[in-house]
Amino acid sequence: MQNDIAYRLILASASPARRALLKSAGIDAEVMVSGVDESGVEAADAYTLCLALARMKARTVAAELPADPGILVLGCDSVLAFEGQVFGKPANAEEAAKRWAMMRGRSGVLHTGHHLTGLVSGRQAESVGTTVVHFADVTDAEIEAYVATDEPLNVAGSFTLDGRGGAFVERIEGDPGNVIGLSLPLLRRLLMEMDVSITSLWRTENRAENRA
């Protein structure tokens, strides 16, 4: 493991939830939004799509950064596979409400693509986290109230696990962080593929506490 390098993690995502997950794990990621036009990316299925988008986001940001052996760029993207359909972010409130009318009382599979790239080494690692989500049988009034908060308009699948939408998820099968937008165990494995320990990304005080 290359622990002698001072690593910096650049998160190629505007998602505050992903940044919060990293921060709670002792990693202060810097954010650079890729600006990728997701609407122009096509794929045969949700699994392939989320990984392609994560890869595109990471590579777009990496191309804008100066050469630095300590910089790692992480791209993530989430989509929901529901009965043969692929749900990213809804186009509007009407679409979000329509989705919830279909999803209530049923299950979907949330896929989050993760792509990690090193600026100087050129090494890359990627994978997809998959979590089964079982939705509550919510009422029409609950759907209307939820959509009115605008929360489901800004997230893949039109729901959150760490916000108001959490009350409408009965249970999940898999990593909850993956549903929120980033799987920390998966990130650890990708870092290991690049010979980087996740502990080398921890804030200084976290590493000191770990040695105490």
QUIURJO-V686582 format. One record per residue. N is the residue number from 1. RES is the residue in one letter. OMEGA is omega in whole degrees, -180 to 180 (none if undefined). Layout:
# QUIURJO-V686582
((N & RES & OMEGA) (N & RES & OMEGA))
This chain:
# QUIURJO-V686582
((1 & M & -177) (2 & Q & -177) (3 & N & -178) (4 & D & 180) (5 & I & 177) (6 & A & -175) (7 & Y & 173) (8 & R & 179) (9 & L & 176) (10 & I & 179) (11 & L & -178) (12 & A & -177) (13 & S & 178) (14 & A & -175) (15 & S & 176) (16 & P & 180) (17 & A & 179) (18 & R & 179) (19 & R & 180) (20 & A & 177) (21 & L & 179) (22 & L & -179) (23 & K & 180) (24 & S & 178) (25 & A & 176) (26 & G & -178) (27 & I & 178) (28 & D & -179) (29 & A & 172) (30 & E & -176) (31 & V & 171) (32 & M & -179) (33 & V & -174) (34 & S & -177) (35 & G & -179) (36 & V & 176) (37 & D & -175) (38 & E & -176) (39 & S & -178) (40 & G & -178) (41 & V & -180) (42 & E & 178) (43 & A & -176) (44 & A & -177) (45 & D & -176) (46 & A & -179) (47 & Y & -179) (48 & T & -178) (49 & L & -176) (50 & C & 179) (51 & L & 178) (52 & A & 180) (53 & L & 178) (54 & A & 179) (55 & R & -179) (56 & M & 179) (57 & K & -178) (58 & A & -177) (59 & R & 179) (60 & T & 179) (61 & V & -179) (62 & A & -179) (63 & A & -178) (64 & E & -175) (65 & L & 177) (66 & P & -180) (67 & A & -179) (68 & D & -177) (69 & P & -178) (70 & G & -177) (71 & I & 174) (72 & L & -179) (73 & V & -180) (74 & L & 175) (75 & G & 179) (76 & C & 174) (77 & D & -177) (78 & S & 173) (79 & V & 180) (80 & L & 173) (81 & A & -178) (82 & F & 176) (83 & E & 176) (84 & G & 179) (85 & Q & 178) (86 & V & -179) (87 & F & 169) (88 & G & 175) (89 & K & 180) (90 & P & -179) (91 & A & -177) (92 & N & -178) (93 & A & 180) (94 & E & 180) (95 & E & 179) (96 & A & 180) (97 & A & 179) (98 & K & 179) (99 & R & -178) (100 & W & 177) (101 & A & 178) (102 & M & -172) (103 & M & -173) (104 & R & 180) (105 & G & -177) (106 & R & -175) (107 & S & 175) (108 & G & -180) (109 & V & -179) (110 & L & 178) (111 & H & 174) (112 & T & 178) (113 & G & 178) (114 & H & 176) (115 & H & -178) (116 & L & 179) (117 & T & 177) (118 & G & -173) (119 & L & -175) (120 & V & -178) (121 & S & -177) (122 & G & -180) (123 & R & -179) (124 & Q & 176) (125 & A & -179) (126 & E & 177) (127 & S & -180) (128 & V & 173) (129 & G & -177) (130 & T & -179) (131 & T & 177) (132 & V & -178) (133 & V & 178) (134 & H & -175) (135 & F & 177) (136 & A & 178) (137 & D & -174) (138 & V & -179) (139 & T & 176) (140 & D & -179) (141 & A & 179) (142 & E & 177) (143 & I & -180) (144 & E & -180) (145 & A & -179) (146 & Y & 179) (147 & V & -180) (148 & A & 178) (149 & T & -176) (150 & D & -179) (151 & E & -177) (152 & P & -179) (153 & L & -173) (154 & N & -175) (155 & V & 178) (156 & A & 179) (157 & G & 178) (158 & S & 178) (159 & F & 173) (160 & T & 174) (161 & L & -175) (162 & D & 179) (163 & G & 180) (164 & R & -178) (165 & G & -180) (166 & G & 179) (167 & A & -177) (168 & F & 176) (169 & V & -177) (170 & E & 180) (171 & R & 177) (172 & I & 174) (173 & E & -178) (174 & G & -177) (175 & D & 179) (176 & P & 178) (177 & G & 179) (178 & N & 179) (179 & V & 179) (180 & I & 174) (181 & G & -178) (182 & L & 179) (183 & S & -180) (184 & L & 176) (185 & P & 178) (186 & L & 176) (187 & L & 179) (188 & R & -179) (189 & R & 178) (190 & L & 177) (191 & L & 179) (192 & M & 177) (193 & E & 180) (194 & M & 179) (195 & D & 178) (196 & V & 177) (197 & S & 179) (198 & I & 180) (199 & T & 179) (200 & S & 178) (201 & L & -180) (202 & W & 173) (203 & R & -176) (204 & T & -178) (205 & E & 178) (206 & N & 180) (207 & R & 179) (208 & A & 179) (209 & E & -179) (210 & N & -179) (211 & R & -176) (212 & A & none))
